[in-house]
């Protein structure tokens, strides 16, 4: 116990762990074990024919995912406290989550998440329940769901639970693509838009490719925030984050105190950033080292060691229960949830342009000054005053930027 107390005094994250109302020493010990091991691995295999998800799960020394019977990682109190967010919106948005393949237990997993963290019951949408509810459809809007995939099921639990816990009265629509091909995923993105989503969260991507700009047409719709993870392999551009029409979300290491107050934040080493090889530079980006589109636009917590608690019962890696997950697959639904909380009118075809016109450091953004995700030697791969690649403009401080 004395050794644990010494470590707690030095580790803000572990202090935060003890602030859970239902926290026990079992919780703290489990989280301490995660930090000491420090191992994590990619949840989804890299696809040769499309995209892969950007989730990273805490694992043991053998590489097997680690689960607990109680949550480990940040929950609603930690993220709302750190980023000074309300839990509900005065004008809640419809947030769509786009993922590949079927997560068969997502409805019950979300119910378990809500019960564990004391959130209100979140009913399924129906003819009589159309707001503050959950709905799952396939890429065509129906209920004949695609094949199951345990990696994408964990990603789906992460996305749905994180977006929901940020905006707890937003309507959540999960649209499941038939596969991780871009044709399927973009069909799902279109379906989300047609179903009335004003925020569409996407935690996947791939290396850039020569024909990527053809897919940009799926994001050219005023009034909708298309949110994409920037990647989890460090410095290097990914698509669709490279599109100037989407909000590209980088990753940070977020440290808080026992009162869930923001203490510090630095660039997460895995946060994707860089210069697009194919996408034109948006007029609202004024940094000088990229002739084309610069990635990212904004950032939020993504480091697996400061990752979020995710409940998934569909046997990822043979394990069920509470996982601790990081990657920019976390930061994207955090930002999507904040867009949902703000639910402001987006007057242009690029929701990210609003960020560049509304931000003010110390007023509505944390400027990320430290950390690096590569060795490029410039702001494109290291934290810096003002705009930098891995964290974009910074991390949220309330809703003012959105």
HUWO-V507074 format. One record per residue. N is the residue number from 1. RES is the residue in one letter. PSI is psi in whole degrees, -180 to 180 (NA if undefined). OMEGA is omega in whole degrees, 0 to 359 (none if undefined). BURIAL is + if it has 24 or more other ideal C-beta (glycine too) atoms within 12 Angstrom, else -. Layout:
N/RES/PSI/OMEGA/BURIAL ; N/RES/PSI/OMEGA/BURIAL
This chain:
1/X/-41/180/- ; 2/X/-39/179/- ; 3/X/-42/179/- ; 4/X/-41/180/- ; 5/X/-38/178/- ; 6/X/-41/180/- ; 7/X/-39/179/- ; 8/X/-36/181/+ ; 9/X/-23/182/- ; 10/X/-11/188/- ; 11/X/102/182/+ ; 12/X/-36/181/+ ; 13/X/-41/181/+ ; 14/X/-32/173/+ ; 15/X/-41/180/+ ; 16/X/-34/179/+ ; 17/X/-38/185/+ ; 18/X/-5/181/+ ; 19/X/-8/176/+ ; 20/X/137/181/+ ; 21/X/-28/181/- ; 22/X/15/185/- ; 23/X/145/175/+ ; 24/X/171/177/- ; 25/X/-27/175/- ; 26/X/-42/179/- ; 27/X/-50/183/+ ; 28/X/-43/179/+ ; 29/X/-41/180/+ ; 30/X/-43/181/+ ; 31/X/-38/176/+ ; 32/X/-42/179/+ ; 33/X/-41/177/+ ; 34/X/-46/183/+ ; 35/X/-40/181/+ ; 36/X/-36/178/- ; 37/X/-43/175/- ; 38/X/11/184/- ; 39/X/142/173/- ; 40/X/158/179/+ ; 41/X/164/182/+ ; 42/X/140/182/+ ; 43/X/-39/183/+ ; 44/X/138/176/+ ; 45/X/146/176/- ; 46/X/128/183/- ; 47/X/142/175/+ ; 48/X/-7/183/- ; 49/X/15/181/- ; 50/X/-136/186/+ ; 51/X/166/170/+ ; 52/X/157/181/+ ; 53/X/161/186/+ ; 54/X/33/178/+ ; 55/X/145/177/+ ; 56/X/123/185/+ ; 57/X/140/175/+ ; 58/X/136/184/+ ; 59/X/166/176/+ ; 60/X/-176/185/- ; 61/X/-23/179/- ; 62/X/-6/181/- ; 63/X/1/179/- ; 64/X/137/180/- ; 65/X/140/182/+ ; 66/X/130/177/+ ; 67/X/158/178/+ ; 68/X/167/177/+ ; 69/X/-11/175/- ; 70/X/158/184/+ ; 71/X/141/166/+ ; 72/X/143/185/+ ; 73/X/171/183/+ ; 74/X/146/175/+ ; 75/X/-165/184/+ ; 76/X/-43/183/+ ; 77/X/-39/183/+ ; 78/X/-47/184/+ ; 79/X/-39/178/+ ; 80/X/-38/178/+ ; 81/X/-46/183/+ ; 82/X/-42/185/+ ; 83/X/8/175/+ ; 84/X/59/184/+ ; 85/X/145/167/+ ; 86/X/162/179/+ ; 87/X/-22/180/+ ; 88/X/162/182/+ ; 89/X/145/175/+ ; 90/X/-22/178/- ; 91/X/73/189/- ; 92/X/141/181/+ ; 93/X/172/168/+ ; 94/X/117/180/+ ; 95/X/127/175/+ ; 96/X/139/173/+ ; 97/X/124/177/+ ; 98/X/123/177/+ ; 99/X/164/178/+ ; 100/X/149/175/+ ; 101/X/177/187/+ ; 102/X/136/170/+ ; 103/X/95/192/+ ; 104/X/-24/185/+ ; 105/X/16/189/+ ; 106/X/-37/182/+ ; 107/X/-46/179/+ ; 108/X/-33/178/- ; 109/X/-41/177/+ ; 110/X/-38/178/+ ; 111/X/-40/177/+ ; 112/X/-43/178/+ ; 113/X/-49/182/+ ; 114/X/-44/181/+ ; 115/X/-43/183/- ; 116/X/-41/183/+ ; 117/X/8/176/+ ; 118/X/25/177/- ; 119/X/158/181/+ ; 120/X/154/175/- ; 121/X/135/184/- ; 122/X/101/188/+ ; 123/X/162/171/- ; 124/X/143/177/+ ; 125/X/148/179/- ; 126/X/-174/179/- ; 127/X/-29/182/- ; 128/X/-14/178/- ; 129/X/104/187/- ; 130/X/-7/178/- ; 131/X/159/181/+ ; 132/X/53/184/+ ; 133/X/171/182/+ ; 134/X/140/179/+ ; 135/X/138/177/+ ; 136/X/130/178/+ ; 137/X/164/172/+ ; 138/X/-178/186/+ ; 139/X/-13/177/+ ; 140/X/4/179/- ; 141/X/5/182/+ ; 142/X/-169/184/- ; 143/X/14/171/- ; 144/X/96/192/- ; 145/X/157/182/+ ; 146/X/-178/177/+ ; 147/X/156/180/- ; 148/X/150/179/- ; 149/X/121/188/+ ; 150/X/-35/178/+ ; 151/X/-48/179/+ ; 152/X/-27/176/+ ; 153/X/-40/175/+ ; 154/X/-42/176/+ ; 155/X/-43/180/+ ; 156/X/-44/177/+ ; 157/X/-43/177/+ ; 158/X/-50/185/+ ; 159/X/-49/184/+ ; 160/X/-48/183/+ ; 161/X/-38/182/+ ; 162/X/-47/178/+ ; 163/X/-41/181/+ ; 164/X/-42/182/+ ; 165/X/-23/175/+ ; 166/X/-53/175/+ ; 167/X/97/192/+ ; 168/X/-10/175/+ ; 169/X/12/172/+ ; 170/X/147/172/+ ; 171/X/135/180/+ ; 172/X/124/174/+ ; 173/X/123/173/+ ; 174/X/122/177/+ ; 175/X/117/184/+ ; 176/X/117/177/+ ; 177/X/153/181/+ ; 178/X/-29/181/+ ; 179/X/-178/178/+ ; 180/X/12/174/+ ; 181/X/153/180/+ ; 182/X/-31/177/+ ; 183/X/-44/179/- ; 184/X/-45/182/+ ; 185/X/-40/180/+ ; 186/X/-30/173/+ ; 187/X/-39/178/+ ; 188/X/-39/176/+ ; 189/X/-44/178/+ ; 190/X/-40/180/+ ; 191/X/-42/178/+ ; 192/X/-43/179/+ ; 193/X/-44/181/+ ; 194/X/-23/179/- ; 195/X/6/173/+ ; 196/X/10/179/+ ; 197/X/135/174/+ ; 198/X/-8/172/+ ; 199/X/129/181/+ ; 200/X/115/186/+ ; 201/X/132/184/+ ; 202/X/118/184/+ ; 203/X/51/183/+ ; 204/X/170/177/+ ; 205/X/-169/181/+ ; 206/X/177/169/+ ; 207/X/154/177/+ ; 208/X/157/179/+ ; 209/X/156/191/+ ; 210/X/-30/183/- ; 211/X/14/187/- ; 212/X/-33/185/+ ; 213/X/-18/176/+ ; 214/X/-34/183/- ; 215/X/-13/182/+ ; 216/X/-25/181/+ ; 217/X/-23/180/- ; 218/X/-13/183/+ ; 219/X/2/187/+ ; 220/X/66/182/- ; 221/X/110/179/+ ; 222/X/145/176/- ; 223/X/-2/181/+ ; 224/X/132/175/+ ; 225/X/110/175/+ ; 226/X/115/187/+ ; 227/X/130/181/+ ; 228/X/142/172/+ ; 229/X/146/181/+ ; 230/X/-10/180/+ ; 231/X/163/185/+ ; 232/X/24/180/+ ; 233/X/18/179/+ ; 234/X/-158/186/+ ; 235/X/128/182/+ ; 236/X/134/185/+ ; 237/X/144/174/+ ; 238/X/158/173/+ ; 239/X/143/10/+ ; 240/X/0/179/+ ; 241/X/-27/182/+ ; 242/X/-19/180/+ ; 243/X/133/178/+ ; 244/X/-7/181/+ ; 245/X/-4/183/+ ; 246/X/159/173/+ ; 247/X/110/180/+ ; 248/X/125/188/+ ; 249/X/117/176/+ ; 250/X/-175/186/+ ; 251/X/150/180/+ ; 252/X/169/166/+ ; 253/X/115/187/+ ; 254/X/123/178/+ ; 255/X/131/181/+ ; 256/X/168/178/+ ; 257/X/-172/185/+ ; 258/X/-20/178/+ ; 259/X/11/181/- ; 260/X/32/178/+ ; 261/X/137/178/- ; 262/X/129/177/+ ; 263/X/-45/179/- ; 264/X/162/179/+ ; 265/X/137/180/+ ; 266/X/165/178/+ ; 267/X/130/172/+ ; 268/X/138/185/+ ; 269/X/-25/181/+ ; 270/X/-8/185/+ ; 271/X/128/179/+ ; 272/X/142/176/+ ; 273/X/172/176/+ ; 274/X/-168/180/+ ; 275/X/131/176/+ ; 276/X/144/176/+ ; 277/X/-15/190/- ; 278/X/-24/188/+ ; 279/X/135/179/+ ; 280/X/153/179/- ; 281/X/126/177/- ; 282/X/150/182/+ ; 283/X/-25/183/- ; 284/X/-8/175/+ ; 285/X/125/186/+ ; 286/X/7/177/- ; 287/X/154/194/+ ; 288/X/-12/185/- ; 289/X/-7/176/- ; 290/X/121/175/+ ; 291/X/-24/179/- ; 292/X/-164/184/+ ; 293/X/133/176/+ ; 294/X/141/179/+ ; 295/X/130/17/+ ; 296/X/-171/177/+ ; 297/X/-36/184/+ ; 298/X/172/183/+ ; 299/X/166/174/+ ; 300/X/177/184/+ ; 301/X/134/179/+ ; 302/X/-16/181/+ ; 303/X/126/179/+ ; 304/X/-32/180/+ ; 305/X/-18/172/+ ; 306/X/32/185/+ ; 307/X/-173/187/+ ; 308/X/158/175/+ ; 309/X/131/181/+ ; 310/X/131/175/+ ; 311/X/125/180/+ ; 312/X/124/183/+ ; 313/X/9/183/+ ; 314/X/43/165/+ ; 315/X/56/173/- ; 316/X/125/182/+ ; 317/X/25/182/+ ; 318/X/4/183/- ; 319/X/146/175/+ ; 320/X/152/175/+ ; 321/X/-143/183/+ ; 322/X/118/175/+ ; 323/X/157/168/+ ; 324/X/122/190/+ ; 325/X/141/174/+ ; 326/X/-154/185/+ ; 327/X/164/177/+ ; 328/X/-3/167/+ ; 329/X/-20/174/+ ; 330/X/-48/186/+ ; 331/X/-33/180/+ ; 332/X/-52/179/+ ; 333/X/-24/172/+ ; 334/X/-50/181/+ ; 335/X/-38/177/+ ; 336/X/-43/178/+ ; 337/X/-36/179/+ ; 338/X/-41/172/+ ; 339/X/-41/180/+ ; 340/X/-38/177/+ ; 341/X/-44/181/+ ; 342/X/-47/179/+ ; 343/X/47/177/+ ; 344/X/157/178/+ ; 345/X/128/177/- ; 346/X/108/190/+ ; 347/X/-12/184/- ; 348/X/179/179/- ; 349/X/-2/182/+ ; 350/X/104/180/+ ; 351/X/-30/181/+ ; 352/X/-23/178/+ ; 353/X/-30/179/+ ; 354/X/-37/179/+ ; 355/X/-44/184/+ ; 356/X/-23/180/+ ; 357/X/-15/187/+ ; 358/X/-10/191/+ ; 359/X/152/175/+ ; 360/X/117/181/- ; 361/X/142/183/- ; 362/X/-12/176/- ; 363/X/-50/181/- ; 364/X/12/174/+ ; 365/X/145/167/+ ; 366/X/125/176/+ ; 367/X/121/182/+ ; 368/X/112/190/+ ; 369/X/-15/188/+ ; 370/X/163/176/- ; 371/X/161/181/+ ; 372/X/155/176/+ ; 373/X/14/181/+ ; 374/X/-170/185/+ ; 375/X/32/181/- ; 376/X/-22/176/- ; 377/X/6/180/- ; 378/X/-179/178/+ ; 379/X/-14/182/+ ; 380/X/-15/179/+ ; 381/X/19/178/+ ; 382/X/151/178/+ ; 383/X/142/183/+ ; 384/X/161/177/+ ; 385/X/131/184/- ; 386/X/-146/183/- ; 387/X/138/167/+ ; 388/X/161/186/+ ; 389/X/-54/187/+ ; 390/X/-31/182/+ ; 391/X/3/180/+ ; 392/X/-131/179/+ ; 393/X/-20/181/+ ; 394/X/-163/179/+ ; 395/X/161/188/+ ; 396/X/146/170/+ ; 397/X/85/187/+ ; 398/X/-164/186/+ ; 399/X/-2/191/+ ; 400/X/-32/181/+ ; 401/X/-21/190/+ ; 402/X/NA/none/+
